[in-house]
Each structure stands twice: as C-alpha cells, then as structure tokens.
C-alpha cells in the first residue's frame, strides 16, 4: 500500500520542494494549504489539497474525524507551517507554537498519530554560538535563543518532547536558500545593482543548506529507524558573508561591486524604522528587530556529526553549486 504523507505549509518556499520530492518518491501526497495561499508551484494533479483550521481546536478535530473516515490517516506528517517574520511578536507564538499544539493534540484525540511527525524547527531555536572561538554549536549545548522566532520554535520542540511516546523528529536547518526564496533574493538584487552590503566588523562565520539538500534530509529522517530525536541540518563547510556574496556576484557576472559594511548599531536603527513603517502599512517587514539579531550574530556553525552518522545524510550541494543553480533559476524566471 502506498504511504500517505501530509506536508503542511506546502504553499511556502520549502513546502513546495517537499511536495515535489514526495511525489517523486511515489507517496500519496497531501498538501496542507489555505485556500488563500498561492498554488503556483503546486500544479501536479496527483496532489490532494486539504485546508485544516489549526486555530480552532473543535473544528480541527471535526475535520480530522471526517478525514479519518475517508482515508484512515497519514503515515507521515511534515509540519512545515510557520512564520519567520511577523507584525506582532505575539504572532510568532500563536502560529509557531500554539497552532502546532492544537494540531498535535487533535491528532492524538482523533487517534491519527502518524508513524513519524517531522517538525521543521530552526538553528535559531538554539541561539547564537561561541562568538570568540567560533566552536560549532552542539546538540548537547543549552539552548538560549535571543529572537522571538527562535524562542517560539524552542517552545514547540519542548512541547513535543513532553508528550510520552509521540513519534516526533525535529530538524533544525541553518540558512535555507534556493529557487523561489525571496529574502536572499533581496541581497542578490542589491549585488546586481552593484552594491555588496555586509553587517558588522567582527569576524562572522555562517552556514547554509540548499533547499534540495534540506528536502533530502527530511526524507532521510522519515526513512531512518529513529524517533524522538533532533538534528542540525547544514552544509558542513562554514563561510563568511562576503564569501557568499562573491559567489553571487560571479554568477551575476558582476566584476565591479561596491562593498558597504553597515555597523550593527546603524542596522538596529534601520530595522526599527523599517518595522515601524511596515506596521503603518499593515505589512511585515523583511528587515526587523528579530532579523537584526540574526544578521548581527557572529557564529552560525553547528555540529552535524549526529546528522551524518545517524541519518546518513551528507549535503550534495556546495554553496557555490547551490548559488549557481539558484541564480540560474532567478534569471530564467525573470526574478533577476
């Protein structure tokens, strides 16, 4: 019998790639997408769409009860639904924490707990690493997130861990980039315009994971005979932010780019103003106080040894290769 998989947040950047890979692997693939969310990258007619009301527990349980009668349930759930920026900090906890709790509680109440529940968390849940010696962040380190986003992710991790026998797997990716992603696109657009912006003067080591590699890690977690574990997902190589931007400039054919380094204190002012203006317009700002803290952190290197040894996962894309493929997609689709 074909395994059934539900991908929540399927209309987002990462979610679309998860759905594509599930289809490629022969899963009976369900996409959790709101009716108001774009289906631009979810055009395959093999996809079954479902719009679950995570905000209202009683209605959610009623929806799941009907689905259970029709199709039994899902073998695997990849909970990719979440927000990385919000107008109000309370929304981080409402969406990234409370909605997950509502969903998991409903699955348990309806006897629809899957064989594995893959929760997409973030390296931000563990907070910044050692900024003096730049030693890698380890799974055994005490988490100390300093962003509302990271705190909301950690709360959900702790909630899942508190449930006896619940078959969760937690993945904490570092910076995810690739085709269709829009935040790194802004940086690429500035380089295309001839300006290379950096933040802060102290040494900074950052890590990345190409979206297709992240999806491979998700299915490695599904296939591994392991539950109730968490892993960092990252390319094993660390980079400087200027190194990343040089790869982008090379792919864009920009030989002359003006480097501009913005002090962290000045970025703070810009972030506060941008967040305020976004609030007046009723929109979320890409640059905000939460993003400021992330951009000014100096060490995003993490220990991926357990990921490699227990899941057998090794990224296939180097940053240079991933940037090349990403820029090519942006060009082909007129985003750059």
N, C-alpha and C positions, 0 to 999 in steps of 0.2 A: 504494500500500500504506500502511496506517495505521502511523504511527510508534509505537513502543513506548517507554514511559518507566517507570523504576523510581524510586519515592520511598522512601528508607529513613527510618526513624524516623517512619513515617506515622501512628502512633498518638498522636503528640505534638500539642501546640498548633499549631505551624506546619505540621507534616506533613499534618494533616487538610485544611487550606486548600489546600496544594499539590495534593493528590489531587483535591479538588473542581474546581480550575481545570483540571487536566489532562483530566478527564472533560468539562468544559465545552468544551474546545478540541478534542475528538474524538480524544485519544490513547488507545491501547491501554494502560490504566493498571494498573501493578503496585504493590502496597503492601507494602513490607518491614516486617512487624510480627511480633513474637514472639507465640507462642500465648497467653502470659500477659498480654499487653497488651490494654487495653480497645479494643473496636471500636465504641464508642458513636457516633463521628462518621464511621464508615466503613461505612455501611449500603447503599450503592449496589451493586446486584448486578452491575454492569459491572466492578467491581474484581476483579483477580486477586491473591490473597494469596500471599506467599512468606516463609518463616521461614529466613533464612540464618544459619549458625553462624559468625559472624565470629571467634570466639575460638579456633577450631580450624582452622588452615590446610588440613590434609589433607581434613577433612570438607567444608570450604567449597569446595575445588576439585572434590570429587566431586559436590557439589550443583550447581555451575555446569556441570559436564560434562553432567549429566543434562538440565539446563535448555537447554543449547545444542542438544542433540539434538532436543529437543521444539519449541523456539520460536526458535532461532537466536541470540538475544541482544537486548539493549536498544539502541535508538538513543540514548537519553539516560538518564543517571542523575543524580538529585538526591540527594546524600548529606546528609541532614538529621539523621542519627543522631548523638546526642551527649548530654552531661550538662552542666548549668550549676552543679550543687552535688553534693557527694559527702561521704560519711562520712570517707573517707581520701583525702588528696591524690594518692596513687598511682593512684586510680581515674580521675582526670582524664586521666592519660597512657595508662592502659590502654584506656579507652573512646574518648577524643577523638583519640588518636594511633595506638596500636598496632592497634586494630581496623580503622581506615581503611587502614593499611599492609597488613594482611592481606587486606583486600578488594581493594585495587588490585593487589597482587601476584597474587592469584588471577585477576582479570580478565585481566591480561597473560598469565599462564601458560596460561589456557584460550582465548586468542585471542578474548576477549569485550570488548575495549576499546570503549566506546561512541563515538559521534560527538562527544559532549561529556559531561564529568563535572563537574557543578556541585557545588562543595564549599561548604557553609554554614559559614563561619567567623564572626568577630565583630570589631567595632571594638576589643574588649578585646585582640585579638592585637597591636594597635599601641600599646596602653598609653595613659596619660593624656596630654592635650595641654598646651600652654602655659597655666599657671595664673596668669600675671601679666598678659599682654596678651590672652589668650584668642584667639590666632590659630588658624585651623582646622588640624586635623591633615591632612597631605597624604600621598599615596601615596609621595612621594619621601622622607618622613621615615624615620629609622632606628627600627624598632620596639623598644620597651622595655616589654613587658608586666610588670606587677607583681602579677598574680594567677596562681594555678595554672591556672585556666581559660584565661586569655589565653595563657599560655606553652604549654599543650597544643595550642591552636588554631594558634599560630605554628609549632610543630614540624611539624604536619601540612602547613601551607602550604609550608614549606621542603622537606618530603619530596616533595610533588607537583611542585614546581618543579625538583627534582633529576632527575626522570625524563625522559629525552630523548623529545621528540615526544608526550608524554602530553597529550591534549586537555582539560586542566582549565580551569575558570573558577572563581574564588574570589569569593564575595560576603561582605562584612563589614558586616552590619547593626548599627545602633545599638540603643537600647532598643526592643524589639518589644512592642506591646500590641494588644489586641483581644479579641473574644469568645472565651471558653474559657480565656483566660490566667489563671493563678492567683496570681502574685506581685504584680502591680499590683492584683489584686482585694483583697489584704490591706490595701493603702493605702486603697482605696475604702471598704472596710468600716470602717476607723477614722474616715474622714470622715463616713460615715453615722452613726457613733456620736457624732459631734460633736467629734472631735479631729483637728487638722491637724499631723502630725509632719514636721519638717524636720531636716536634719542639717548641722551646721557653720554658722559665722557669716560666712565669707568668700564673696564672690560666686561663684556657680556657674551655668554655662551647660550645659544638657543638650539632647539631641536625641532624636527619636523617629521610628519608622516604623510606620505602621498595618499590621497583618498582611496585609490585602488588597493594599496597595501593595507590600509585600515580595514577595508572590507574583507580582505583575505584573513586578517587577524580575527575578525568576528566569526567567520566560518571555521577557523581553527579552534576557537573556543567552543563552538557548537559541537564539533566532532570529537574533541578531547574527552576522555572518561573522567572528567573533573567537574565538581560543582563547589559553590561557596568559596570562591577564590577571586582575587583581584589582581590585575596586571597593568603595568605601564606599557603603552604602545608607542614606539618611537623608532625612527631610524637610529642606528647605533652611533652614527657619526654626529658630533656637535659642530655647530657653525657659528660664525659671527654674523650679526645682522648685515654688515657690509658685504660679506661673502655671498649671502643670499641675493642681495641686490645686484651684485656683479653678474651672477648667472642670468638674472632677468634682463639686465642691460645688454648682455651678449646676445640673448635670444631676440631681443628687440632691434638689434643692430645699432645700438646707441654707443658711439665711440666717445662722445663728449657729454658727460653728465656732471652737473654741478653738485658737489657734496655739501649738505647743510645739516649740521648737528644741532639739535634743539635741546637745551638744558632741561632737566626733569622739572625744575620749578616753573619754567615757562610753559611746558607741556601741561602742567597742572592747571594753570590759568586758562589755557586754550580749552582744555577738557571741560572745566566748569562752565565756561561760556557756551561751548557747543551743546552741552547737556541742557543748559537753561534755554537756549534758542530752540532746541528740539522740543522741549516741554511746551513752549509757547505755541509751537506749530502742531502739537499733538502727535509728534513722531519720536521714535527712538533715534538717538544719535550714535553713529559708529564710534565716535570719539567721546568718551565719558569718563567719569572718575574711576569706574571699575576697570575700564580699558587702560587708563593711565597707569594704574598699579601693575597691570600685566606687562605693559610696554617698558616700564622702568625696572622690572626685576632683572637681575644680572645673571642668574643661573637657572636654566631650564633643562639641565642634563639629568637623565634618570637612568636607573639601573634596569636594563631589560633582560638580564640573565634568566630570571624565572620564566619570562615570556618565551624565550628561546628554548629553554630546557624542558618546560612542562607542556607548552603548546606546540613546540616545534616550529614556531613562527620566526622567520627572518625576512625583513623587508627586501623586496626585489628592486625597488627604485632608489637610486641615489638622488640627492636633491637636484643635482644638475639634470639628470634624466627626467625627473618629475616636472621641473620648471620648463624644460624644453617641450614636453607634451602639453603642459598647461597653456603655455603661451601660444602654441600652435592652435589649440582649440579656440582660445580667445580670438585669435586672428581670423580663423575660419568662420567663426560665428559673429564677427564684427563687434566684439566686445572691446577689442583693442584696434 
